[in-house]
Amino acid sequence: MYILEGYDRDWSAPSDVRYASYTELPGGIYIFKIKAINSDGVWSETPYEITIKVIPPWWKTLWFYIIAGIVVFASVVGFFRYRTNIIKKENKILENKVSERTKELAEKNRDITSSIEYAKRIQEAILPSKDLIFSKLKNAFILYKPKDIVSGDFYWFGEKGDYKIIAVVDCTGHGVPGAFMSMIGHNLLNQIVSEKGFSDPGKILEELHKGVQGALKQGHNDVNTNDGMDVAMMALNTETRECLWAGAFRGLVIINDEGEIEKIDGNKYPVGGAQLDSERIFTTHKRQLQKNDCVYMSTDGYADQFGGPKGKKFMVRQFHDNLKSVHQYSIAEQQKELENQFNEWKGNFEQIDDVLVIGIKV
């Protein structure tokens, strides 16, 4: 019987074959043991041993596995470094391109901003001087907060006879488009009042409507523009306190010394824009004001502002309540309080529209 320790599990069956055959032994050290039996049937007590060392082929040796592992690891590391370098180079190229484009956009943005800033100076130069207005209307304030650099809201002032004529105008859009509209409206109002001699607010708005439609070629088949203006216009005789007022989608608020409030709505159509009616007539309202009465005109930017704890609109009703709460203050304090209330309501919300409020105490 025999056993090859390191390969066989048990002794072989007794046999009279004088050799043992093993093929494809893995590399390693083996001990071959053999027992013999004599003619009396007695087995040898101590088996005979032969130590056999099988040398594996070089590709199955430990050093080969180590070297192969090192080569594979180095190849993987080298591949990743190669790919990383390629990606870094590509990223660098992209960063350079992005940097160039960013620089170009920044330069264009600076040019555009510079142009708009210059347009703002032109718009401010065209607007009537507040010093002139306040010299004619002693107790008045103008709260003017454009949303962008230039504004689609503007105020206008003129004189004709015994009347001081003042208007708040909200043009379609804001920013640059609104500013273009504001320049059209301002020039037309100068022509209508100063050159043509109109002083009745309703008639002025009718002429302004025709002028806007003519300037924008509205009604022509080849031109499709519905841009217009919401206007509140008042002609005030500061001596007699007679007030003539007309509005296009904008109203007038009058609060007397006792805190009673009167709201006068304007006509429900704008100046300019699409016209379905054959002729657009604006109604002139006449009121005899009393001493210490306060009159207010505004665009919709104040009441439409989102803010507060729930991010809702301020709303017209709350705006009128605010006017009622401040009407007995001095005119400067009224402006300051209304501006503080607006800023507090807006909080961190973005201003959504131009804001213009004019108040006059007679």
Wavefront OBJ file of the C-alpha trace (Angstrom):
o trace
v 0.000 0.000 0.000
v 1.122 3.561 -0.603
v 0.045 7.160 -0.069
v 1.356 10.425 -1.475
v 0.933 12.893 1.356
v -0.052 16.282 0.049
v -2.032 14.722 -2.753
v -3.812 11.468 -1.673
v -6.342 11.424 1.126
v -6.097 7.714 2.060
v -3.780 4.757 1.600
v -4.216 2.844 -1.607
v -5.739 -0.587 -1.696
v -3.258 -3.473 -1.326
v -1.766 -4.425 -4.675
v 1.118 -6.459 -6.096
v 1.898 -3.741 -8.610
v 5.402 -2.514 -7.958
v 4.982 1.086 -9.097
v 2.673 4.114 -8.562
v 1.817 6.573 -11.317
v 0.904 10.283 -10.782
v 0.475 12.786 -13.601
v 0.183 16.623 -13.650
v 1.097 17.045 -9.996
v 0.964 20.719 -8.937
v 4.267 22.194 -7.846
v 5.133 21.589 -4.214
v 6.748 19.146 -1.732
v 5.219 15.636 -1.309
v 6.065 12.652 0.857
v 5.551 9.261 -0.747
v 5.007 6.491 1.836
v 4.841 2.752 1.201
v 4.061 -0.326 3.351
v 4.759 -3.949 2.439
v 3.411 -7.260 3.737
v 5.447 -10.460 4.138
v 4.454 -14.001 3.330
v 3.135 -14.397 6.843
v 0.709 -11.565 6.316
v 2.498 -9.128 8.601
v 2.668 -5.443 7.471
v 5.749 -3.382 8.066
v 5.328 -1.157 11.068
v 7.207 1.855 9.734
v 6.453 2.878 6.152
v 9.263 3.756 3.844
v 9.272 7.424 2.865
v 10.522 9.372 -0.123
v 10.388 13.164 -0.208
v 9.555 14.497 -3.653
v 9.804 18.143 -4.724
v 7.881 19.054 -7.837
v 9.100 22.325 -9.400
v 6.163 24.165 -11.059
v 6.529 25.939 -14.430
v 7.711 29.550 -14.159
v 4.271 30.990 -14.928
v 2.881 29.248 -11.837
v 5.541 30.404 -9.400
v 4.934 32.889 -6.582
v 7.410 35.419 -7.943
v 5.593 35.352 -11.270
v 2.279 36.058 -9.516
v 3.894 38.910 -7.587
v 5.439 40.406 -10.700
v 2.200 39.926 -12.656
v 0.230 41.626 -9.853
v 2.671 44.523 -9.804
v 2.436 44.856 -13.599
v -1.381 44.741 -13.547
v -1.535 47.249 -10.678
v 0.959 49.544 -12.408
v -1.000 49.225 -15.667
v -4.284 50.143 -13.950
v -2.653 53.078 -12.122
v -0.949 54.189 -15.318
v -4.191 53.941 -17.287
v -6.096 55.983 -14.707
v -3.339 58.576 -14.601
v -3.340 58.726 -18.373
v -7.124 59.167 -18.468
v -6.937 61.688 -15.630
v -4.337 63.706 -17.502
v -6.447 63.640 -20.653
v -9.523 64.740 -18.676
v -7.510 67.473 -16.962
v -6.294 68.726 -20.334
v -9.842 68.647 -21.734
v -11.144 70.413 -18.620
v -8.399 73.007 -18.949
v -9.398 73.613 -22.554
v -13.059 73.886 -21.523
v -12.158 76.175 -18.617
v -10.229 78.415 -20.977
v -13.156 78.484 -23.388
v -15.618 79.164 -20.561
v -13.307 81.854 -19.215
v -13.103 83.461 -22.657
v -16.892 83.294 -23.120
v -17.448 84.590 -19.586
v -15.079 87.454 -20.251
v -16.870 88.224 -23.511
v -20.276 88.072 -21.798
v -19.001 90.241 -18.940
v -17.729 92.813 -21.428
v -21.019 92.730 -23.338
v -22.924 92.959 -20.069
v -20.829 95.951 -19.017
v -21.467 97.576 -22.395
v -25.206 96.919 -22.157
v -25.351 98.069 -18.523
v -23.364 101.171 -19.412
v -25.782 101.910 -22.244
v -28.778 101.406 -19.973
v -27.171 103.575 -17.288
v -26.754 106.276 -19.912
v -30.384 105.762 -20.965
v -31.340 106.245 -17.308
v -29.613 109.630 -17.277
v -31.498 110.594 -20.427
v -34.796 109.418 -18.922
v -34.132 111.321 -15.690
v -33.258 114.416 -17.697
v -36.544 114.160 -19.609
v -38.657 113.678 -16.473
v -39.920 116.946 -14.996
v -37.768 118.298 -12.194
v -39.055 117.406 -8.745
v -37.888 120.830 -7.540
v -40.113 122.443 -10.188
v -43.082 120.268 -9.208
v -42.628 120.934 -5.488
v -42.277 124.655 -6.116
v -45.711 124.618 -7.781
v -47.310 122.034 -5.478
v -46.026 122.906 -2.011
v -47.399 119.843 -0.193
v -46.638 116.933 -2.513
v -44.470 113.834 -2.565
v -43.346 111.488 -5.343
v -42.452 107.921 -4.347
v -40.620 106.538 -7.379
v -38.922 103.104 -7.270
v -38.054 101.641 -10.709
v -37.721 97.869 -10.827
v -34.780 98.044 -13.239
v -32.258 100.711 -14.107
v -34.753 102.424 -16.396
v -38.484 102.474 -15.780
v -41.762 102.010 -17.608
v -43.514 104.175 -14.995
v -43.098 107.915 -15.233
v -44.627 111.085 -13.853
v -45.438 114.178 -15.855
v -46.138 117.783 -14.888
v -47.345 120.803 -16.796
v -49.261 124.053 -16.357
v -52.088 125.484 -18.400
v -53.981 128.541 -17.241
v -54.892 128.249 -13.558
v -54.356 124.495 -13.480
v -51.364 122.477 -12.394
v -51.565 119.252 -14.374
v -49.856 116.160 -12.998
v -50.016 112.536 -14.144
v -48.760 109.094 -13.225
v -48.283 106.783 -16.193
v -47.679 103.024 -16.260
v -46.429 101.909 -19.674
v -46.613 98.350 -20.961
v -43.650 96.408 -19.572
v -40.746 97.685 -17.533
v -37.046 98.165 -18.089
v -35.895 99.165 -21.584
v -39.211 98.475 -23.449
v -41.141 100.428 -20.830
v -38.584 103.241 -20.976
v -39.101 103.603 -24.747
v -42.849 103.839 -24.168
v -42.321 106.396 -21.395
v -40.360 108.664 -23.743
v -43.149 108.447 -26.330
v -45.763 109.291 -23.672
v -43.735 112.150 -22.199
v -43.185 113.833 -25.573
v -46.842 113.408 -26.565
v -48.051 114.972 -23.290
v -45.769 117.961 -23.846
v -47.222 118.438 -27.324
v -50.840 118.014 -26.188
v -50.670 120.429 -23.251
v -47.909 122.885 -24.124
v -48.400 123.123 -27.890
v -52.049 122.228 -28.475
v -53.273 123.886 -25.261
v -55.456 121.115 -23.796
v -56.102 121.313 -20.030
v -59.071 118.988 -19.510
v -57.670 115.600 -18.317
v -60.224 113.560 -20.273
v -59.463 115.398 -23.507
v -55.714 115.087 -22.863
v -56.055 111.301 -22.511
v -58.090 111.108 -25.725
v -55.381 113.014 -27.586
v -52.693 110.887 -25.918
v -54.522 107.746 -27.055
v -54.546 108.955 -30.659
v -50.886 109.947 -30.401
v -49.787 106.547 -29.051
v -51.725 104.707 -31.736
v -50.196 106.921 -34.378
v -46.650 106.620 -33.034
v -46.869 102.804 -32.833
v -48.923 102.486 -36.054
v -51.595 100.566 -34.198
v -54.485 99.506 -36.382
v -52.287 98.974 -39.443
v -52.442 95.478 -40.894
v -48.655 95.196 -41.210
v -47.990 96.182 -37.571
v -49.118 94.152 -34.566
v -48.491 96.102 -31.349
v -50.878 96.230 -28.415
v -48.626 98.321 -26.191
v -50.327 101.051 -24.241
v -50.406 103.027 -21.016
v -52.456 103.141 -17.827
v -52.776 106.766 -16.772
v -54.126 108.807 -13.857
v -54.189 112.540 -14.598
v -55.266 115.456 -12.429
v -55.624 119.155 -13.155
v -55.616 121.084 -9.873
v -56.381 124.754 -9.261
v -54.365 125.380 -6.105
v -56.219 128.643 -5.406
v -59.811 127.395 -5.601
v -58.945 123.700 -4.816
v -60.950 122.622 -7.843
v -59.822 119.193 -9.050
v -60.385 117.779 -12.527
v -59.385 114.157 -12.945
v -59.488 111.379 -15.557
v -58.036 107.905 -15.630
v -57.272 105.000 -17.948
v -57.349 101.844 -15.825
v -56.064 103.873 -12.871
v -58.009 105.453 -10.021
v -57.874 108.471 -7.736
v -58.091 108.309 -3.929
v -59.286 111.321 -1.908
v -59.065 111.297 1.904
v -60.502 114.231 3.826
v -59.362 115.594 7.175
v -61.791 113.303 9.045
v -60.349 110.196 7.411
v -63.260 109.603 5.018
v -62.046 108.039 1.806
v -63.445 108.445 -1.719
v -62.271 106.316 -4.610
v -62.847 107.373 -8.201
v -62.309 104.708 -10.835
v -60.922 105.524 -14.253
v -62.259 104.219 -17.538
v -61.813 100.498 -18.085
v -59.527 100.740 -21.062
v -55.931 101.907 -21.562
v -54.385 104.660 -23.609
v -53.215 103.027 -26.830
v -53.334 99.300 -27.470
v -55.951 97.282 -29.319
v -59.193 99.197 -29.867
v -62.514 97.483 -30.492
v -64.642 100.568 -29.816
v -65.040 103.073 -32.644
v -64.005 106.005 -30.450
v -62.339 106.027 -27.059
v -63.756 108.623 -24.663
v -62.209 109.342 -21.266
v -64.447 110.783 -18.552
v -63.357 113.887 -16.658
v -64.481 113.907 -13.002
v -64.778 117.197 -11.131
v -64.360 117.539 -7.350
v -64.224 120.526 -5.039
v -61.529 119.694 -2.500
v -61.415 121.048 1.039
v -58.437 122.245 3.034
v -56.182 119.378 4.206
v -57.743 116.907 1.769
v -55.159 114.429 0.459
v -55.305 113.078 -3.082
v -53.282 110.076 -4.250
v -52.494 108.632 -7.670
v -50.427 105.510 -8.245
v -49.464 102.794 -10.676
v -50.129 99.130 -9.816
v -46.570 98.269 -8.728
v -47.108 99.019 -5.019
v -50.316 96.979 -4.640
v -49.066 94.063 -6.794
v -45.848 93.508 -4.837
v -45.427 90.025 -3.336
v -44.187 89.759 0.230
v -45.282 89.465 3.835
v -45.102 86.259 5.886
v -47.023 84.228 3.261
v -45.548 85.703 0.075
v -48.847 87.162 -1.118
v -49.704 90.346 -2.999
v -50.027 93.557 -1.009
v -53.421 94.259 -2.692
v -55.223 97.538 -3.414
v -57.367 97.413 -0.280
v -54.337 97.218 2.023
v -52.693 100.007 0.038
v -55.725 102.241 0.568
v -55.734 101.354 4.280
v -52.090 102.435 4.427
v -52.939 105.744 2.762
v -55.717 106.272 5.274
v -53.355 105.526 8.175
v -50.780 108.129 7.067
v -52.922 110.882 5.534
v -52.644 113.157 8.613
v -48.827 112.981 8.637
v -46.754 115.677 7.011
v -46.205 115.080 3.317
v -42.546 114.096 3.862
v -43.512 111.659 6.633
v -46.194 110.147 4.386
v -43.640 109.338 1.700
v -41.189 107.917 4.224
v -43.843 105.766 5.914
v -45.210 104.412 2.624
v -41.696 103.547 1.443
v -40.866 101.828 4.740
v -44.104 99.822 4.599
v -43.347 98.754 1.027
v -39.792 97.675 1.859
v -40.942 95.843 4.985
v -43.641 93.991 3.029
v -41.275 93.126 0.161
v -38.589 91.795 2.510
v -36.354 89.389 0.582
v -38.776 89.062 -2.326
v -37.788 90.527 -5.684
v -39.511 93.740 -6.725
v -41.848 92.665 -9.528
v -42.755 96.005 -11.111
v -42.003 99.706 -11.159
v -43.533 101.633 -8.254
v -44.886 105.182 -8.518
v -47.100 106.945 -5.970
v -47.883 110.677 -5.937
v -49.601 112.329 -2.968
v -50.791 115.929 -2.678
v -52.246 117.693 0.362
v -54.310 120.770 -0.609
l 1 2 3 4 5 6 7 8 9 10 11 12 13 14 15 16 17 18 19 20 21 22 23 24 25 26 27 28 29 30 31 32 33 34 35 36 37 38 39 40 41 42 43 44 45 46 47 48 49 50 51 52 53 54 55 56 57 58 59 60 61 62 63 64 65 66 67 68 69 70 71 72 73 74 75 76 77 78 79 80 81 82 83 84 85 86 87 88 89 90 91 92 93 94 95 96 97 98 99 100 101 102 103 104 105 106 107 108 109 110 111 112 113 114 115 116 117 118 119 120 121 122 123 124 125 126 127 128 129 130 131 132 133 134 135 136 137 138 139 140 141 142 143 144 145 146 147 148 149 150 151 152 153 154 155 156 157 158 159 160 161 162 163 164 165 166 167 168 169 170 171 172 173 174 175 176 177 178 179 180 181 182 183 184 185 186 187 188 189 190 191 192 193 194 195 196 197 198 199 200 201 202 203 204 205 206 207 208 209 210 211 212 213 214 215 216 217 218 219 220 221 222 223 224 225 226 227 228 229 230 231 232 233 234 235 236 237 238 239 240 241 242 243 244 245 246 247 248 249 250 251 252 253 254 255 256 257 258 259 260 261 262 263 264 265 266 267 268 269 270 271 272 273 274 275 276 277 278 279 280 281 282 283 284 285 286 287 288 289 290 291 292 293 294 295 296 297 298 299 300 301 302 303 304 305 306 307 308 309 310 311 312 313 314 315 316 317 318 319 320 321 322 323 324 325 326 327 328 329 330 331 332 333 334 335 336 337 338 339 340 341 342 343 344 345 346 347 348 349 350 351 352 353 354 355 356 357 358 359 360 361 362
